[in-house]
């Protein structure tokens, strides 16, 4: 009977360690996911800024060509 309790206690201890490791892994995963979401928004913002600049540049060039063609 005492051997069974000891084996059960050891199994519970191993299970607790496994749960703690799993919790840490989930925490790291959540942190990385948050970093990826930030990077996604930075990328989208950068693309929007570049497209805006190219639009501004395109209109500036077309105005310059219109002025020089007159």
C-alpha positions, 0 to 999 in steps of 0.5 A: 500500500505504501509503495502504491502511494509513493508511486502515485505521489511521484506520478503526480509530481511528474505531472505537475512538472509537465504542466508547468513546462506546458504553461511556460511553453504557452506563455512563450508562444503567446509572446511570439504571437504578440510580436508577430502581430506587431510586426504585421501591423508595422509591415502594413503601415510601412506598405501603406506609407510607401504606397502613399509616397509613390502616389504622391511622387506619381502625381508630382511627376505628372504635374511636372510633365504637364507644366513642362509640356505647356 
